[in-house]
Amino acid sequence: MNVSNKFNLDNRESIFLLKKCIVELVHSASRLENVNTTFSQTKTIVNGMSVSGISTDDMQVILNLKNAYQYVLKLPHNTNFHLAIACKINSFIAYNESLEWGVLRTGNVEIYGVDYKPTIPMESKVVSTISEIRDNNESQTYKALKYMYYAMRTQLFWDGNKRTAIVSANAIMMLNGLGLVNISEQQLEYWSQLLTRFYETNEDSAIIQWTYDNCIYGINYRDSRSEN
C-alpha cells in the first residue's frame, strides 16, 4: 500500500482550503443521511439562509455539519488529535439527532446491511487505539484515513458515526497540512461497497488505498519554471 503525504501545506493554506471547500464537504457528507438538497441549496443553508421545500431535519443535518467544521477551523495549529476532539465533533454532528451526542455509545447498535455487530466501545481501548494510530510509522495521511475507518467500524457514538469520522479525519488532515478528504456524491455507491466489505472483514487496506487514490484534495501550485 502506498499512502504517502500528497500535500505539505502551512497553517494559513490549510485553513484557506477548508474554508473554500466547506460547502462541498457538507454537501457530500449530507448525502450519507440521504439529504437531497442541490449544491446551491446546501450553499444557501450553510450561508445562513433558509430554503423553501427543505425539511427541518435535512436543514439540521447540514447546519450540524457546518458547525462541526467551524469548530475544526478554530483548533490550534499542530494540535494532536485525541478522543475529546472526536467527541466534540460528534456533539455538533449528532445534535438533536441522537439519544446522546458528544459521548461514547453505551449500548448496542446494529449496522444496516451487514452481519458485523460492533461491541460497546470502552474509553480506555479507544484512547489506546488512537495513540497506536498516531504513533505508528506510516504517513500522517495514512493515519488520518486509518482513524476514519476505525471510527466508522467501531461505531463510537450513538449516531452520525460516518459523518463524525470524516470530519475528524479532516481535522487531522488540516492540522497537519495534508489537504482534505472528500467522498463525493458520485463516488458514494462504490465507496459503500468497499465500506460494507471492510465492516465484514476488518481488512482496511483496499478502502484506505482507494480513498487515498481518489478522494484526497489540496492546493496544487503551478510551477512557473515550466513556462521558461
LOZAPA-145551 format. One record per residue: z, x, y of N, C-alpha, C in turn; residue in three letters. Coordinates in Angstrom, 2 decimals. Atoms other than C-alpha are relative to their C-alpha. Layout:
      n.w      n.u      n.v     ca.w     ca.u     ca.v      c.w      c.u      c.v  resn
        Z        X        Y        Z        X        Y        Z        X        Y   ALA
...
***
This chain:
      n.w      n.u      n.v     ca.w     ca.u     ca.v      c.w      c.u      c.v  resn
     0.00     0.84    -1.19     0.00     0.00     0.00     0.00     0.88     1.24   MET
     0.11    -0.77    -1.25    -0.99     1.34     3.43     0.39    -0.88     1.17   ASN
    -0.50     0.79    -1.13     1.14    -0.18     6.18     0.63     0.95     1.01   VAL
    -0.46    -0.88    -1.07     1.38     2.38     8.96     0.07    -0.79     1.30   SER
    -0.07     0.68    -1.30     2.06     1.52    12.59    -1.38     0.00     0.66   ASN
     1.30     0.09    -0.66    -1.13     0.26    14.23     0.09     0.29     1.49   LYS
    -0.15    -0.13    -1.45     0.26     0.40    17.77     1.27     0.76     0.34   PHE
    -1.17    -0.71    -0.52     2.68     2.51    19.78     0.11    -0.31     1.49   ASN
    -0.06     0.50    -1.36     3.42     0.53    22.93     1.35     0.33     0.63   LEU
    -1.28    -0.16    -0.67     6.06     1.20    25.54     0.60    -1.39     0.29   ASP
    -0.70     1.28    -0.18     8.58    -1.48    26.55    -0.77    -0.93     0.93   ASN
     0.75     0.83    -0.96     6.52    -2.70    29.52    -1.22    -0.62    -0.67   ARG
     1.18     0.51     0.71     3.40    -3.06    27.36     0.39    -1.06    -1.03   GLU
    -0.44     0.95     1.04     5.32    -4.84    24.59     0.38    -1.35     0.61   SER
    -0.40     1.25    -0.65     6.82    -7.41    26.96    -1.23    -0.71     0.57   ILE
     1.24     0.59    -0.52     3.45    -7.96    28.65    -0.77    -0.68    -1.12   PHE
     0.77     0.56     1.13     1.79    -8.54    25.26     0.63    -1.29    -0.50   LEU
    -0.65     1.21     0.50     4.38   -11.06    24.09    -0.13    -1.14     1.00   LEU
     0.16     1.05    -1.01     4.28   -12.96    27.37    -1.43    -0.56     0.00   LYS
     1.40     0.40    -0.01     0.48   -13.04    27.25    -0.35    -0.86    -1.22   LYS
     0.36     0.66     1.27     0.41   -14.27    23.63     0.94    -1.14    -0.39   CYS
    -1.04     0.93     0.43     3.37   -16.66    23.65    -0.56    -1.38    -0.35   ILE
     0.56     1.32     0.31     1.27   -19.86    23.74    -0.69     0.03    -1.37   VAL
     0.68    -0.12     1.29    -0.87   -18.65    20.82     1.00     0.10    -1.14   GLU
    -1.03    -0.12     1.04     2.23   -17.65    18.84     0.69    -1.33    -0.27   LEU
    -0.65     1.31     0.14     3.90   -21.01    19.49    -0.95    -0.98    -0.67   VAL
     0.99     0.92     0.56     0.71   -22.90    18.67    -0.17     0.24    -1.50   HIS
     0.18    -0.31     1.43     0.23   -21.09    15.34     1.23    -0.40    -0.81   SER
    -1.22     0.29     0.75     3.87   -21.42    14.27     0.28    -1.49    -0.08   ALA
    -0.24     1.44     0.02     3.99   -25.10    15.19    -0.79    -0.68    -1.11   SER
     0.80     0.56     1.09     1.30   -25.71    12.56     0.78     0.00    -1.32   ARG
    -0.83    -0.02     1.21     3.90   -24.83     9.93     0.81    -1.28    -0.14   LEU
    -0.69     1.29     0.01     5.57   -28.12    10.87    -0.98    -1.15     0.18   GLU
     1.06     1.02    -0.10     2.24   -29.99    10.91    -0.09    -0.64     1.38   ASN
     0.21     0.45    -1.37     2.28   -30.32    14.68    -1.50     0.08     0.29   VAL
     1.45     0.07    -0.14    -1.26   -31.38    15.59    -0.49     0.05     1.45   ASN
     0.46    -0.15    -1.38    -1.45   -30.55    19.28    -1.17     0.98     0.06   THR
     1.03    -1.00    -0.27    -4.53   -28.77    20.56     0.64     1.20     0.69   THR
    -0.52    -1.17    -0.70    -4.13   -25.30    22.02     0.31    -0.33     1.45   PHE
    -0.20     0.38    -1.40    -4.50   -26.79    25.50     1.25    -0.84     0.17   SER
    -1.20     0.83    -0.07    -1.80   -29.38    24.80     1.26     0.85    -0.21   GLN
    -1.14    -0.90     0.22     0.52   -26.70    23.42     0.30     0.80     1.26   THR
    -0.18    -0.77    -1.23    -0.04   -24.62    26.55     0.65    -0.84     1.09   LYS
    -0.57     0.89    -1.01     0.76   -27.59    28.78     1.49    -0.21    -0.25   THR
    -1.42     0.23     0.36     4.04   -28.23    26.91     0.81     1.27     0.24   ILE
    -0.70    -1.27    -0.21     5.01   -24.54    26.95     0.21     0.24     1.49   VAL
    -0.11    -0.18    -1.45     4.39   -24.56    30.71     0.92    -1.04     0.65   ASN
    -1.03     0.89    -0.51     6.98   -27.33    31.07    -0.46    -1.38     0.42   GLY
     0.51     1.32    -0.36     4.78   -30.40    31.46    -0.14    -0.86    -1.25   MET
     0.11     0.93     1.13     4.61   -33.48    29.26    -1.46    -0.31    -0.29   SER
     1.35     0.36     0.44     1.54   -34.57    27.30     0.07    -1.38    -0.65   VAL
    -0.03     1.36     0.55     0.82   -38.20    26.56    -0.51     0.00    -1.43   SER
     0.44     0.16     1.37     0.43   -39.23    22.95     0.60     1.00    -0.97   GLY
    -0.66    -0.98     0.87     2.56   -36.37    21.56     1.42    -0.48    -0.27   ILE
    -1.32     0.52     0.37     5.69   -37.38    19.66     1.10     0.91     0.54   SER
    -1.16    -0.78    -0.46     9.12   -36.29    20.82     0.33     1.11    -0.98   THR
    -0.30    -1.02     1.02     9.62   -34.44    17.52    -0.96     1.18     0.11   ASP
     0.97    -1.09    -0.12     6.41   -32.43    17.95     0.26     0.82     1.26   ASP
    -0.32    -0.73    -1.22     7.33   -31.54    21.52     1.24     0.86    -0.19   MET
    -1.22    -0.77     0.27    10.76   -30.42    20.29    -0.31     1.28    -0.75   GLN
     0.40    -1.19     0.76     9.17   -28.03    17.77    -0.59     1.05     0.92   VAL
     0.67    -0.93    -0.92     7.02   -26.47    20.50     0.99     0.61     0.99   ILE
    -0.96    -0.50    -0.98     9.82   -26.19    23.05     1.04     0.91    -0.66   LEU
    -0.94    -0.86     0.72    12.19   -24.74    20.43    -0.59     1.39    -0.23   ASN
     0.66    -1.29     0.19     9.66   -22.03    19.61    -0.10     0.77     1.32   LEU
     0.07    -0.64    -1.32     9.14   -21.31    23.30     1.36     0.61     0.37   LYS
    -1.33    -0.49    -0.35    12.90   -20.97    23.83     0.40     1.20    -0.85   ASN
    -0.30    -1.13     0.88    13.20   -18.64    20.83    -0.69     1.26     0.50   ALA
     0.72    -1.17    -0.51    10.53   -16.33    22.24     0.54     0.45     1.35   TYR
    -0.60    -0.40    -1.27    12.12   -16.40    25.67     1.28     0.80    -0.24   GLN
    -1.18    -0.78     0.38    15.33   -15.19    24.02    -0.41     1.41    -0.43   TYR
     0.47    -1.30     0.47    13.41   -12.39    22.29    -0.41     0.89     1.17   VAL
     0.44    -0.78    -1.16    11.89   -11.30    25.60     1.16     0.61     0.78   LEU
    -1.16    -0.50    -0.74    15.40   -10.76    27.01     0.81     1.03    -0.78   LYS
    -0.74    -0.99     0.78    16.57    -8.46    24.20    -0.17     1.38     0.61   LEU
     0.10    -1.35    -0.56    17.37    -4.97    25.48    -0.91     0.89    -0.84   PRO
     0.93    -0.90     0.69    14.75    -2.36    24.60     0.76     0.91    -0.96   HIS
    -0.56    -0.86     1.05    15.47    -0.34    21.43     1.21    -0.60    -0.69   ASN
    -1.05     0.69     0.77    17.98    -2.92    20.15    -0.34     0.05    -1.47   THR
     0.20     0.06     1.43    18.40    -2.62    16.40     0.13    -1.45    -0.47   ASN
    -0.03     1.38     0.50    17.57    -5.92    14.72     1.14    -0.15    -1.00   PHE
    -1.09     0.27     0.93    20.54    -7.44    12.89     0.14    -1.50    -0.19   HIS
    -0.11     1.41     0.39    21.69   -10.74    11.41     0.32    -0.90     1.18   LEU
    -0.37     0.84    -1.14    23.20   -12.03    14.66    -1.24    -0.39     0.81   ALA
     1.23     0.33    -0.72    19.74   -11.86    16.29    -0.77    -1.08    -0.75   ILE
     0.69     1.02     0.81    18.19   -13.82    13.41     0.69    -1.36     0.15   ALA
    -0.75     1.26    -0.16    20.95   -16.44    13.71    -0.25    -0.61     1.37   CYS
     0.25     0.52    -1.35    20.41   -16.72    17.46    -1.40    -0.58     0.09   LYS
     1.36     0.53     0.01    16.67   -17.16    16.95    -0.04    -1.36    -0.70   ILE
    -0.03     1.28     0.70    17.34   -19.91    14.41     0.70    -1.09     0.81   ASN
    -0.70     1.00    -0.82    19.71   -21.59    16.87    -0.94    -0.65     0.99   SER
     1.04     0.59    -0.85    16.68   -22.13    19.11    -1.02    -0.75    -0.84   PHE
     1.06     0.59     0.82    14.14   -22.85    16.36     0.40    -1.35    -0.59   ILE
    -0.43     1.19     0.74    16.17   -25.46    14.49     0.86    -0.95     0.82   ALA
    -0.80     0.86    -0.87    17.90   -27.05    17.48    -0.43    -1.45    -0.13   TYR
     0.23     1.44     0.17    18.20   -30.79    16.88    -0.93    -0.36    -1.15   ASN
     0.85     0.27     1.15    16.16   -30.46    13.68     0.76     0.04    -1.32   GLU
    -0.63    -0.39     1.25    18.71   -29.41    11.09     1.44    -0.49    -0.08   SER
    -1.42     0.32     0.16    22.17   -30.07     9.65     0.84     0.88     0.91   LEU
    -0.62    -0.98    -0.90    23.31   -26.93    11.45    -1.09     0.98     0.40   GLU
     0.96    -1.02    -0.41    21.44   -24.29    13.39     0.74     1.23     0.49   TRP
    -0.61    -1.25    -0.44    22.20   -20.65    14.05     1.04     0.55    -0.94   GLY
    -0.95    -0.49     0.99    24.36   -20.21    10.94    -0.69     0.03    -1.36   VAL
     0.56    -0.09     1.34    23.58   -19.20     7.37     0.23    -1.29    -0.77   LEU
    -0.06     1.20     0.84    22.91   -22.01     4.92     1.19     0.09    -0.96   ARG
    -1.18     0.03     0.89    26.00   -23.06     2.90    -0.18    -0.96    -1.17   THR
     0.28     0.91     1.10    24.34   -25.46     0.45    -1.35     0.30    -0.62   GLY
     1.25    -0.25     0.70    21.44   -25.57    -1.96    -1.17    -0.73     0.65   ASN
     1.23     0.61    -0.47    17.87   -26.29    -0.89    -1.10     0.29    -1.03   VAL
     1.17    -0.25     0.83    14.54   -26.51    -2.67    -1.21     0.23     0.90   GLU
     1.23    -0.26    -0.72    11.13   -25.26    -1.56    -1.09    -0.85    -0.63   ILE
     1.02     0.92     0.51     8.43   -27.89    -1.91    -1.17     0.76    -0.61   TYR
     1.20    -0.54     0.63     5.68   -27.00    -4.36     0.20     1.23    -0.85   GLY
    -0.25    -1.18     0.84     7.38   -24.09    -6.17     1.21    -0.26    -0.88   VAL
    -1.14     0.14     0.93     9.76   -23.78    -9.10     1.19     0.85     0.43   ASP
    -1.06    -0.89    -0.46    11.74   -20.98    -7.47     1.01    -0.75     0.86   TYR
    -1.08     0.62    -0.77    15.11   -22.14    -6.12     0.90     1.09     0.57   LYS
    -0.81    -1.06    -0.61    16.84   -19.84    -3.63     1.49    -0.30    -0.14   PRO
    -1.45     0.15     0.07    20.55   -19.23    -4.07     0.57    -0.10     1.42   THR
    -0.66     0.08    -1.30    23.04   -19.82    -1.27     0.22     1.43     0.51   ILE
    -0.12    -1.38    -0.50    22.93   -16.68     0.95     1.44     0.37     0.32   PRO
    -1.31    -0.55    -0.34    26.06   -14.56     1.19    -0.17     0.97     1.17   MET
     0.17    -0.80    -1.21    26.53   -12.95     4.60     0.02     1.49    -0.29   GLU
    -0.09    -1.43     0.28    27.57    -9.57     3.19    -1.27     0.52    -0.66   SER
     1.23    -0.40     0.68    24.48    -9.45     0.96    -1.17     0.03     0.98   LYS
     1.08     0.04    -0.99    22.16   -10.44     3.82     0.10     1.21     0.93   VAL
    -0.20    -1.15    -0.88    23.65    -7.78     6.12    -0.40     1.28    -0.72   VAL
     0.34    -1.18     0.79    23.30    -5.20     3.33    -1.50     0.14    -0.18   SER
     1.45    -0.05     0.20    19.66    -6.13     2.69    -0.72     0.37     1.29   THR
     0.61    -0.36    -1.28    18.78    -5.96     6.39     0.17     1.50     0.27   ILE
    -0.24    -1.43    -0.18    20.35    -2.48     6.52    -0.90     0.82    -0.90   SER
     0.88    -0.72     0.93    18.40    -1.39     3.44    -1.44     0.02     0.51   GLU
     1.36     0.06    -0.53    15.14    -2.57     5.00    -0.13     0.91     1.22   ILE
     0.05    -0.78    -1.24    15.96    -0.93     8.34     0.05     1.50    -0.28   ARG
    -0.25    -1.43     0.24    16.97     2.40     6.75    -0.97     0.63    -0.98   ASP
     0.92    -0.63     0.95    14.11     2.88     4.29    -1.01     0.89     0.73   ASN
     0.87    -1.01    -0.58    11.42     5.49     4.87    -1.40    -0.51     0.35   ASN
     1.30     0.58    -0.32     8.50     3.11     5.45    -0.16    -0.12     1.53   GLU
     0.27     0.17    -1.43     6.88     2.44     8.83     0.79    -1.18     0.56   SER
    -0.70     1.12    -0.64     8.54     0.12    11.35    -0.78    -1.30    -0.19   GLN
     0.80     1.21     0.23     5.64    -2.32    10.91     0.26    -0.55    -1.39   THR
    -0.32     0.44     1.36     6.29    -2.43     7.17     1.37    -0.67    -0.02   TYR
    -1.35     0.56     0.00     9.98    -3.07     7.84     0.02    -1.40     0.61   LYS
     0.05     1.32    -0.63     9.17    -5.99    10.15    -0.56    -1.04    -0.97   ALA
     0.60     0.93     0.96     6.92    -7.61     7.52     0.88    -0.18    -1.23   LEU
    -0.91     0.08     1.14     9.34    -6.81     4.70     1.14    -0.97     0.30   LYS
    -1.07     0.92    -0.37    12.15    -8.56     6.57    -0.53    -1.43     0.10   TYR
     0.54     1.35    -0.20     9.92   -11.52     7.47    -0.12    -0.75    -1.31   MET
     0.20     0.70     1.26     9.06   -12.30     3.89     1.29    -0.10    -0.82   TYR
    -1.33     0.14     0.61    12.56   -11.56     2.59     0.72    -1.23     0.55   TYR
    -0.71     1.12    -0.64    13.97   -14.07     5.09    -0.60    -1.35    -0.40   ALA
     0.64     1.25     0.42    11.40   -16.72     4.16     0.41    -0.37    -1.43   MET
    -0.29     0.31     1.41    12.01   -16.45     0.41     1.48    -0.29    -0.22   ARG
    -1.44     0.21     0.15    15.80   -16.25     0.77     0.45    -1.32     0.60   THR
    -0.37     1.26    -0.66    15.80   -19.38     2.98     1.41     0.13     0.59   GLN
    -1.31    -0.30    -0.56    18.65   -18.02     5.07     0.65    -1.20     0.68   LEU
    -0.53     1.08    -0.83    19.02   -21.18     7.15    -0.35    -1.37    -0.60   PHE
     0.24     1.35     0.49    19.04   -24.92     6.61    -1.44    -0.45     0.25   TRP
     1.35     0.44    -0.34    15.69   -25.40     8.32    -0.64     1.04     0.92   ASP
     0.73    -0.89    -0.89    12.99   -23.54    10.23    -0.10     1.43    -0.48   GLY
    -0.06    -1.37     0.50    13.02   -20.52     7.94    -1.28     0.79     0.24   ASN
     1.25    -0.75    -0.24     9.33   -19.59     8.18    -0.17     0.31     1.49   LYS
     0.12    -0.23    -1.44     9.29   -20.03    11.95     1.01     1.05     0.49   ARG
    -1.02    -0.96    -0.39    12.55   -18.12    12.34    -0.36     1.41    -0.46   THR
     0.37    -1.30     0.54    11.28   -15.30    10.13    -1.14     0.63     0.79   ALA
     1.13    -0.53    -0.78     8.03   -14.95    12.10     0.47     0.46     1.38   ILE
    -0.52    -0.40    -1.31     9.83   -14.91    15.46     0.87     1.25    -0.13   VAL
    -0.83    -1.18     0.23    12.34   -12.41    14.04    -0.85     1.24    -0.22   SER
     0.91    -1.13     0.21     9.52   -10.18    12.82    -0.60     0.45     1.32   ALA
     0.56    -0.37    -1.30     8.01   -10.30    16.29     1.04     0.61     0.92   ASN
    -1.06    -0.69    -0.74    11.38    -9.35    17.75     0.03     1.47    -0.41   ALA
     0.02    -1.38     0.49    11.32    -6.24    15.55    -1.24     0.72     0.52   ILE
     1.25    -0.60    -0.47     7.69    -5.60    16.49     0.08     0.35     1.48   MET
    -0.08    -0.22    -1.43     8.33    -5.97    20.22     0.97     1.13     0.34   MET
    -1.03    -0.99    -0.31    11.49    -3.87    20.23    -0.42     1.42    -0.37   LEU
     0.44    -1.31     0.45     9.65    -1.03    18.51    -1.42     0.35     0.45   ASN
     1.31    -0.30    -0.54     6.33    -1.22    20.37    -1.13    -0.05    -1.01   GLY
     0.93     0.03     1.14     4.36    -2.25    17.28    -1.11    -1.02     0.15   LEU
     0.93     1.11    -0.12     2.29    -5.15    18.63     0.68    -1.29    -0.43   GLY
    -0.52     1.30     0.41     2.70    -8.67    17.26    -0.63    -0.43    -1.32   LEU
     0.55     0.61     1.20     2.22   -10.58    14.02    -0.24    -1.49     0.27   VAL
     0.33     1.42    -0.20     0.47   -13.95    14.17    -0.91    -0.48    -1.12   ASN
     0.81     0.62     1.04    -0.81   -16.06    11.29    -0.67    -1.21     0.63   ILE
     0.72     1.03    -0.75    -3.50   -18.19    12.90    -0.19    -1.26    -0.82   SER
     0.25     1.28     0.65    -4.30   -21.79    12.12    -1.07     0.13    -1.09   GLU
     1.09    -0.17     0.96    -7.49   -20.70    10.32     0.43     0.78    -1.24   GLN
    -0.47    -0.82     1.12    -5.53   -18.32     8.08     1.07    -0.68    -0.85   GLN
    -1.18     0.60     0.62    -2.79   -20.75     7.05    -0.22    -0.38    -1.46   LEU
     0.23     0.46     1.37    -4.41   -22.10     3.89     0.10     1.16    -1.00   GLU
    -0.05    -1.14     0.92    -4.95   -18.72     2.25     1.38     0.64     0.02   TYR
    -1.35    -0.56    -0.10    -1.65   -17.40     3.56     1.00    -0.81    -0.82   TRP
    -0.90     0.86     0.77     0.14   -20.38     1.99    -0.12     0.26    -1.50   SER
     0.19    -0.35     1.41    -1.39   -19.48    -1.38     0.72     1.31    -0.34   GLN
    -0.70    -1.26     0.21    -0.12   -15.92    -1.05     1.51    -0.19     0.03   LEU
    -1.44     0.23    -0.14     3.30   -17.18     0.04     0.56    -0.68    -1.24   LEU
    -0.44     0.67     1.22     3.58   -19.51    -2.95     0.13     1.00    -1.15   THR
    -0.02    -1.01     1.05     2.74   -16.63    -5.29     1.20     0.93     0.19   ARG
    -1.15    -0.86    -0.29     5.35   -14.46    -3.56     1.31    -0.70    -0.33   PHE
    -1.22     0.74     0.30     8.01   -17.17    -3.81     0.28     0.00    -1.51   TYR
    -0.18     0.12     1.46     7.44   -17.49    -7.56     0.28     1.33    -0.67   GLU
    -0.09    -1.29     0.68     7.23   -13.77    -8.38     0.94     1.00     0.66   THR
    -0.75    -0.96    -0.81     9.21   -12.00    -5.62    -0.73     1.34     0.11   ASN
     0.84    -1.18    -0.18     6.33    -9.50    -5.52    -0.69    -0.13     1.35   GLU
     0.46     0.21    -1.37     5.59    -8.99    -1.84    -1.11     0.95     0.45   ASP
     0.96    -1.00    -0.44     3.07    -6.13    -1.80    -1.32    -0.62     0.45   SER
     1.30     0.61    -0.35    -0.04    -8.37    -1.72     0.07    -0.72     1.34   ALA
    -0.08     0.78    -1.24     1.17   -10.64     1.08     0.32     0.91     1.19   ILE
    -0.26    -0.94    -1.08     2.52    -7.74     3.15    -1.30     0.73     0.39   ILE
     1.24    -0.71    -0.30    -0.78    -5.84     2.85    -1.01    -0.91     0.68   GLN
     0.94     0.95    -0.62    -2.85    -8.94     3.67     0.40    -0.29     1.45   TRP
    -0.48     0.29    -1.36    -0.69    -9.73     6.70    -0.27     1.20     0.91   THR
     0.25    -1.21    -0.78    -0.95    -6.14     7.89    -1.49     0.13     0.34   TYR
     1.44    -0.17    -0.20    -4.73    -6.10     7.47    -0.59    -1.04     0.94   ASP
     0.65     1.13    -0.66    -5.38    -9.47     9.10     0.76    -0.63     1.17   ASN
    -0.83     0.80    -0.92    -2.52   -10.57    11.36     0.80     0.83     1.01   CYS
    -0.71    -0.84    -0.97    -1.31    -7.62    13.49    -0.89     0.22     1.22   ILE
     0.76    -0.10    -1.24    -2.41    -7.56    17.12     0.77     0.84     1.02   TYR
    -0.64    -0.81    -1.03    -1.75    -5.27    20.05    -0.91     0.20     1.19   GLY
     0.84    -0.34    -1.15    -3.35    -3.61    23.06    -0.86     1.20    -0.38   ILE
     0.94    -1.08     0.28    -6.46    -1.51    22.43    -0.64     0.46     1.30   ASN
     0.57    -0.54    -1.23    -7.36     0.70    25.36    -1.37     0.61    -0.27   TYR
     1.31    -0.61     0.11   -10.97     1.66    25.87     0.11     1.49     0.33   ARG
    -0.03    -1.45    -0.22   -11.41     5.42    25.59    -1.12     0.37     0.96   ASP
     1.00    -0.30    -1.03   -13.16     6.42    28.82    -0.84     1.24    -0.36   SER
     0.74    -1.21     0.37   -14.20     9.70    27.21    -1.29    -0.33    -0.73   ARG
     1.21     0.37     0.75   -16.72     7.83    25.06    -1.17    -0.32     0.94   SER
     1.04     0.34    -0.97   -18.63     6.96    28.27    -0.59     1.24     0.66   GLU
     0.46    -1.23    -0.67   -19.07    10.56    29.36    -1.06     0.73    -0.83   ASN
***
